[in-house]
Amino acid sequence: MEKFRGITSVTDEDRRNSVKEDNGFVYSADEKKLIGYAGCETKLVIKEGVEVIADEVFARTDVEKVKMPNTITHVGAYTFQDCPNLRSVTLSDNIVHLGEGTFFGCQSLCKLSLPKGIRNINDYTFNNCNSLTEIVLPEGLVRIGEGAFRFCRVIKLSIPSSVIEIGNGAFWGCDWLTELSIPISILSMGSNVLKDCPNLKRIIIEKGSHPRMKELLHEFEQLFVEEE
């Protein structure tokens, strides 16, 4: 198995059972889990029936484009870490879990729309995606993790009204960010959430927002715009 990427998330059960290889893709015996990739293609279509993509499967490869079937529900940690040429990802509509650092360091990824089933953007999911200027966050999202968008280049962002927690440094170094909308639902916010965002001009908050949130963002008080 050493020649395949994704080896770090091959379980004992995977090892006990035979695995199947098809066009460079390596699957668990039941073909529901993609556990490695050893191919040379850069434009990939993952086959119907796969439900899980394991950790680091495509990490540090030259992949440029990925299309997932709607059977996929879980994508592992650091699955696409440091894929410098990755420009286009079509996510499954039924994904409910993206692991920590899924797209960490994907410096050519420009835009992405997250499926409605995502409740948690894990820590460092889009860290250092420094071409990412456009992302759509789904209503129903509950948490934005630590460093989730650190060093991204999102210009305007509206946080859904379902979000209750924003982690430390979530938007640290987003130097293109000019406008951020924060809902009244926020109950917890970490430190340095907006550190080094020099072009931020407006923070839109709802009237009646939790006082603690204003305290945590006190240095940006002059940028607050209250809306109903």
PASELO-344366 format. One record per residue (C-alpha): residue number from 1; x, y negated, z. Coordinates in steps of 0.2 Angstrom, whole numbers. Each point is the difference from the previous one (the first is absolute). Layout:
N
<num->NUM&u->X&v->Y&w->Z>
...
***
This chain:
228
<num->1&u->0&v->0&w->0>
<num->2&u->15&v->-12&w->2>
<num->3&u->-2&v->-6&w->-18>
<num->4&u->-17&v->-7&w->2>
<num->5&u->-5&v->-16&w->7>
<num->6&u->-13&v->0&w->14>
<num->7&u->9&v->14&w->10>
<num->8&u->-1&v->-9&w->16>
<num->9&u->-19&v->2&w->1>
<num->10&u->0&v->19&w->-5>
<num->11&u->-8&v->8&w->14>
<num->12&u->4&v->18&w->7>
<num->13&u->-16&v->6&w->-8>
<num->14&u->6&v->-7&w->-17>
<num->15&u->16&v->10&w->3>
<num->16&u->-9&v->16&w->5>
<num->17&u->-10&v->-1&w->-16>
<num->18&u->6&v->-1&w->-18>
<num->19&u->0&v->-17&w->-8>
<num->20&u->-5&v->-3&w->-18>
<num->21&u->10&v->-11&w->-12>
<num->22&u->-9&v->-8&w->-15>
<num->23&u->9&v->-13&w->-11>
<num->24&u->11&v->-6&w->14>
<num->25&u->-13&v->-1&w->13>
<num->26&u->1&v->12&w->15>
<num->27&u->-16&v->5&w->8>
<num->28&u->-5&v->10&w->15>
<num->29&u->-6&v->18&w->-4>
<num->30&u->-18&v->-6&w->0>
<num->31&u->5&v->-15&w->-11>
<num->32&u->-9&v->-12&w->11>
<num->33&u->16&v->-8&w->7>
<num->34&u->13&v->-8&w->-11>
<num->35&u->16&v->3&w->9>
<num->36&u->14&v->-5&w->-12>
<num->37&u->5&v->-7&w->-17>
<num->38&u->15&v->6&w->-10>
<num->39&u->-5&v->-7&w->-17>
<num->40&u->7&v->-14&w->-11>
<num->41&u->-16&v->-8&w->-6>
<num->42&u->-3&v->-18&w->5>
<num->43&u->-19&v->-1&w->-4>
<num->44&u->-9&v->13&w->11>
<num->45&u->-17&v->7&w->1>
<num->46&u->-4&v->10&w->15>
<num->47&u->-11&v->14&w->-3>
<num->48&u->-18&v->2&w->6>
<num->49&u->-2&v->10&w->15>
<num->50&u->15&v->-6&w->10>
<num->51&u->-6&v->-7&w->17>
<num->52&u->16&v->-5&w->8>
<num->53&u->16&v->-8&w->-5>
<num->54&u->14&v->4&w->12>
<num->55&u->13&v->-12&w->7>
<num->56&u->14&v->-7&w->-11>
<num->57&u->-6&v->10&w->-15>
<num->58&u->5&v->-14&w->-13>
<num->59&u->12&v->-9&w->11>
<num->60&u->15&v->-8&w->-9>
<num->61&u->-5&v->6&w->-17>
<num->62&u->-2&v->-10&w->-16>
<num->63&u->-19&v->3&w->-1>
<num->64&u->-9&v->-15&w->-9>
<num->65&u->-18&v->5&w->0>
<num->66&u->-11&v->12&w->11>
<num->67&u->-18&v->5&w->-2>
<num->68&u->-8&v->10&w->14>
<num->69&u->-16&v->10&w->-2>
<num->70&u->-15&v->-4&w->12>
<num->71&u->3&v->17&w->9>
<num->72&u->15&v->-8&w->9>
<num->73&u->-5&v->-6&w->18>
<num->74&u->17&v->-1&w->9>
<num->75&u->17&v->-8&w->-6>
<num->76&u->15&v->3&w->11>
<num->77&u->13&v->-11&w->8>
<num->78&u->13&v->-9&w->-12>
<num->79&u->-7&v->10&w->-14>
<num->80&u->5&v->-13&w->-13>
<num->81&u->14&v->-8&w->10>
<num->82&u->13&v->-10&w->-10>
<num->83&u->-7&v->4&w->-17>
<num->84&u->7&v->-16&w->-9>
<num->85&u->-10&v->3&w->-16>
<num->86&u->-17&v->4&w->7>
<num->87&u->-12&v->-13&w->-8>
<num->88&u->-17&v->9&w->-1>
<num->89&u->-9&v->11&w->13>
<num->90&u->-17&v->6&w->-3>
<num->91&u->-6&v->6&w->18>
<num->92&u->-13&v->13&w->3>
<num->93&u->-17&v->-8&w->4>
<num->94&u->-1&v->12&w->15>
<num->95&u->17&v->-3&w->9>
<num->96&u->-3&v->-3&w->19>
<num->97&u->18&v->1&w->5>
<num->98&u->16&v->-8&w->-6>
<num->99&u->15&v->4&w->10>
<num->100&u->13&v->-11&w->8>
<num->101&u->11&v->-9&w->-13>
<num->102&u->-9&v->8&w->-15>
<num->103&u->5&v->-14&w->-12>
<num->104&u->15&v->-6&w->9>
<num->105&u->12&v->-9&w->-11>
<num->106&u->-10&v->2&w->-16>
<num->107&u->7&v->-16&w->-8>
<num->108&u->-9&v->0&w->-16>
<num->109&u->-17&v->4&w->6>
<num->110&u->-11&v->-16&w->-3>
<num->111&u->-18&v->4&w->5>
<num->112&u->-10&v->13&w->8>
<num->113&u->-18&v->3&w->6>
<num->114&u->-2&v->11&w->15>
<num->115&u->-15&v->12&w->0>
<num->116&u->-14&v->-3&w->12>
<num->117&u->3&v->15&w->11>
<num->118&u->17&v->-8&w->7>
<num->119&u->-2&v->-5&w->18>
<num->120&u->18&v->-2&w->4>
<num->121&u->15&v->-8&w->-9>
<num->122&u->14&v->8&w->9>
<num->123&u->16&v->-8&w->5>
<num->124&u->11&v->-5&w->-14>
<num->125&u->-12&v->6&w->-14>
<num->126&u->5&v->-14&w->-12>
<num->127&u->16&v->-6&w->8>
<num->128&u->12&v->-8&w->-12>
<num->129&u->-12&v->1&w->-15>
<num->130&u->6&v->-16&w->-6>
<num->131&u->-9&v->-1&w->-16>
<num->132&u->-17&v->4&w->8>
<num->133&u->-10&v->-16&w->-3>
<num->134&u->-18&v->7&w->0>
<num->135&u->-8&v->13&w->12>
<num->136&u->-18&v->3&w->4>
<num->137&u->-4&v->6&w->18>
<num->138&u->-16&v->10&w->2>
<num->139&u->-14&v->-4&w->12>
<num->140&u->1&v->13&w->13>
<num->141&u->18&v->-2&w->3>
<num->142&u->4&v->-1&w->19>
<num->143&u->19&v->-2&w->2>
<num->144&u->14&v->-8&w->-9>
<num->145&u->16&v->7&w->7>
<num->146&u->17&v->-6&w->5>
<num->147&u->10&v->-8&w->-15>
<num->148&u->-14&v->7&w->-12>
<num->149&u->3&v->-14&w->-12>
<num->150&u->17&v->-7&w->5>
<num->151&u->9&v->-8&w->-14>
<num->152&u->-15&v->1&w->-13>
<num->153&u->-4&v->-14&w->-11>
<num->154&u->-19&v->0&w->2>
<num->155&u->-6&v->-18&w->-3>
<num->156&u->-18&v->0&w->7>
<num->157&u->-7&v->14&w->12>
<num->158&u->-17&v->2&w->8>
<num->159&u->0&v->12&w->14>
<num->160&u->-16&v->10&w->1>
<num->161&u->-13&v->-3&w->14>
<num->162&u->3&v->18&w->7>
<num->163&u->18&v->-3&w->5>
<num->164&u->3&v->-1&w->18>
<num->165&u->19&v->2&w->2>
<num->166&u->15&v->-7&w->-9>
<num->167&u->17&v->6&w->4>
<num->168&u->17&v->-8&w->4>
<num->169&u->7&v->-9&w->-15>
<num->170&u->-14&v->6&w->-12>
<num->171&u->3&v->-14&w->-12>
<num->172&u->18&v->-5&w->5>
<num->173&u->10&v->-8&w->-15>
<num->174&u->-15&v->-1&w->-12>
<num->175&u->7&v->-16&w->-7>
<num->176&u->-13&v->-2&w->-14>
<num->177&u->-14&v->1&w->12>
<num->178&u->-10&v->-16&w->-1>
<num->179&u->-17&v->5&w->8>
<num->180&u->-6&v->12&w->12>
<num->181&u->-18&v->4&w->6>
<num->182&u->-1&v->8&w->17>
<num->183&u->-17&v->6&w->6>
<num->184&u->-8&v->-2&w->17>
<num->185&u->1&v->19&w->3>
<num->186&u->19&v->-1&w->5>
<num->187&u->3&v->6&w->18>
<num->188&u->18&v->3&w->-1>
<num->189&u->15&v->-8&w->-9>
<num->190&u->18&v->4&w->2>
<num->191&u->15&v->-12&w->0>
<num->192&u->8&v->-8&w->-15>
<num->193&u->-15&v->4&w->-11>
<num->194&u->4&v->-15&w->-11>
<num->195&u->18&v->-3&w->3>
<num->196&u->10&v->-7&w->-15>
<num->197&u->-16&v->-5&w->-10>
<num->198&u->6&v->-17&w->-6>
<num->199&u->-13&v->-3&w->-13>
<num->200&u->-15&v->4&w->11>
<num->201&u->-12&v->-15&w->-2>
<num->202&u->-17&v->6&w->7>
<num->203&u->-6&v->13&w->13>
<num->204&u->-18&v->2&w->-1>
<num->205&u->-8&v->6&w->16>
<num->206&u->-18&v->2&w->5>
<num->207&u->-8&v->-11&w->13>
<num->208&u->0&v->10&w->17>
<num->209&u->16&v->9&w->-4>
<num->210&u->8&v->8&w->16>
<num->211&u->10&v->-13&w->9>
<num->212&u->14&v->12&w->2>
<num->213&u->2&v->1&w->-19>
<num->214&u->2&v->-19&w->0>
<num->215&u->13&v->1&w->13>
<num->216&u->10&v->13&w->-10>
<num->217&u->0&v->-12&w->-15>
<num->218&u->2&v->-16&w->10>
<num->219&u->15&v->-5&w->-11>
<num->220&u->-12&v->0&w->-15>
<num->221&u->-14&v->-10&w->9>
<num->222&u->2&v->-14&w->-13>
<num->223&u->-4&v->12&w->-14>
<num->224&u->-17&v->6&w->8>
<num->225&u->-15&v->-3&w->-10>
<num->226&u->-16&v->6&w->9>
<num->227&u->-15&v->6&w->-10>
<num->228&u->-17&v->7&w->4>
***
